[in-house]
Amino acid sequence: MGEPTDGARTALERMLEARSVAVVGASLKGGSLGHQMMVELLRGGFEGRIYPVNPRYDEVLGVPCLPSIADLPEAVDLAILGVANQRVEAALADAGEAGAASAVTFSSLYEEAPPEAGLPPLAERLAAIARDRGMAFCGGNGMGFLNVPGKLRATGFPTPDEIRSGPVTFVSHSGSAFAALAFNDRGIGFDLLVSSGQEIVTTMADYVSFALDRERTSVVALLLETVRDPDAFRSALEAASEREVPVIALVVGRTEGSKAMVTAHSGALAGEHGAYEALFEATGVHEVRTLDEMADTMELFSSPRRVRSGRGIASIHDSGGERALFVDLAQDHGVPFAEISGATRSAIQDTLDPGIEAANPLDAWGTGIDADRIFREAFLALHQDPDTAAMAFVVDLTRQGEPYDEGYLQVALDVWAATDKPFCVLSNLASAVALEEAAVLRRAGIPVLEGTDSGLRALRHLLHDREVRGRPSDDVLSVVADVRDRWRSRLGAGGSFDEIEGQALLADYGIPAIGAERVDSADAAVAASRGVGFPVALKTAAPGVQHKSDVGGVVLGLDDDQAVRAAYEDVSEKLGPQVLIAPMAPPGVEMALGIVRDPMFGPLVLVAAGGVLVELLHDRRLALPPVDAAGARRLIDGLRSRRLLEGVRGSPPADVDALAEAVVRMSALATDLGDLLDAVDVNPVIVGPEGCVAVDALVIPRAGATDRSPVG
């Protein structure tokens, strides 16, 4: 039947907003995939044209059935392929030949026997068919997709009779999570739900980009195992940030990345989840760790209310013990409370029962005789405080029963109607939430968060969203072109770097380095030490030794000729005659800087606790270059070891600005040279009161990399 003729719409639009659907393998057999595909299309109320395809039937569920897809009267937008692995290749080829613009398969794409000699795997063969025909393709090993307002259920698995339409697009690599969210009973409303499966053609980046062009989508949620098109994925997240559409992401398999990042200390440290953290930091994505946290965050962001002013949350409770739990967990999760003014306290105090202290968070119960009025008036006072960014009514939303026009439900409805800042009801125990009562609030648009822990995390994401949207953009550092070109040429030429050359690279990029002199005898070591000035450090320069301290190749604080000779004899006997003599760095806090290559997203900039703490504490932050000055400060401020830089036990504060400048300059190095590097490991960097200096530098060129920068 030829190529698709609807040139006004893309293949992806014709898939996700299909107006005509062929159901290949449609069946009357109850419980079969072919039967369920038809049930879902009809259950959803699809208003387009449906063409069941199966030579064994004249009709399926009252819809006329065709013997083959070649018999269709039109080139359909979407072909749903409900066939087994061994038949899916032929089915897709037939759909493409008939002019279908897109297809969905639920097949696992597993082949029991290896393909014939010279043939690629089944997934690759399907991808080739789809690309040759310009088809969008969902799957395999997925559960299809749901366009909720479009009433299109392209799935072969049971879905609820009613799915609430709303602002969330959810794209998942997990079919079970796709189903769980479709069946949620908390009223989260969806625009699109996509189980993207193996993404052999159409990727998560494509779905996100598509959703961002839909006015109905104002929240994007992702459950991802990997990223199959890193550049497009990053571009999609950047587009979401530019359009102020919050993105919520749950990454599974977080510990696998460490296996590919173990060359340098910085690589091992960056492992696990570092690349995603860096990407999400750069694009303002809100990362969650559980489905409960995802659901609470989805629901909170589904409200159109966003933080516009204020610094922290204000909460009212009916329990002192649960208030204390709330405070404990808020501190654990870094959720700040609004520091309310004296005027706000006075206004609250005037409405409270005697003996109750006005505070935030507020236990307002008292005698309970006039609790509803007290809650309302206290919330209105908190709402007026300039430091209040968002409010939470933290009560156990247990069964109230009718009438619903009084009690906590009416309090929440009244507060919602009288305010414009973000407001939610947060129930401390998810299993105690009464669904009817929660539904009353949700129908009014009030988010109901189900759990103290997950609810607080959701509130943290809401506050962070404003911080991300309000970040200023600083100019990004660039270096002189001849410096960049010279080092690109050197790295492209291949060969290993010794420490002296590594320190020269740092110095050319403006990162202060301690410097060193290479010697190969005890007399030369003594002479070099005198030239440098005692005390000195002696380090092995043996080829192939990357981490000198691990093999006993570093001796510090040598303060005379005799100490230098003794150290040289010991190190040279173990590791060979070549050593470096360097001045001792001034006292300060040991930090680490680096660059590590991620297989998906390329070079990442690292800042971490240094010295022996680099691996012991696993305290690190990573960023995608380029990094500006404000971004560098955020990285440093995110370290658990940050307090060491403020000075402890009488030591003076370290020069954090100098460390931030070094991070920015390392970012410039990564931007200019990252494609030619596997790792740069600078540990330690000594940060003192008057600056910072790199003491050790390990540079590992990327194997086989060549300079591909444009000439001129």
Buried (B, 14 or more C-beta within 10 A) or exposed (E): BEEBEBEEBBBBBBBBBBBBBBBBBBBBEEEBBBBBBBBBBBBBEBEBBBBBBBEEBEEBBEBEBBEEBEEBEBBBBBBBBBBEBEBBBEBBBBBBBBBBBBBBBBBBBEBEEEEEEEEEBBBEBBBEBBEEBEBBBBBBBBBBBBBBBBBBBBBBBEBEEEBBBBBBBBBBBBBEBBBEBBEBEBBBBBBBBBBBBBBBBBBBBBBBBBBBEBEBBBBBBBBBEBBBBBEBBBBBBBBBBEEEBBBBBBBEEBEEBBEBBBBBBBBBBBBBBBBBBBBBBBBBBBBBEEBBBBBBBBBBBBBEBBBEEBBBBBBBBBBEEBBEBBBEBBEEEEBBBBBBEEEBBEBBBEBBBEEBEBBBBBBBBBEEEEBBEBBBBBBBBBBBBEBBBBBBBBBBBEEBEEEBEEBBBBBBBBBBEEBEBBBBBBBBEBEEBBBEBBBBBBEEEBBBBBBBBBBBBBBBBBBBBBEBBEEEEBEBBEBEEEBBBEBBEBBBEEEEBBBBEBBBBBBBBBBBBBBBBBBEEBEBBBBBBBEBEBBBBBBBBBEEBBBBBEBEBBBBEBEBBEBBBBBBEBBBEEBBBBBBBBBBBBEBBBBBBBBBBBEBBBBBBBBBBBBEBBBEBBBBBBBBBBBBBEBBBBBBEBBEBBEBBEEEEEBEEBBBBBBBBBBBBBBBBBBBBBBBBBBBBBBBBBBBBEBBBBBBBBBBBBEEBEBEBEEE
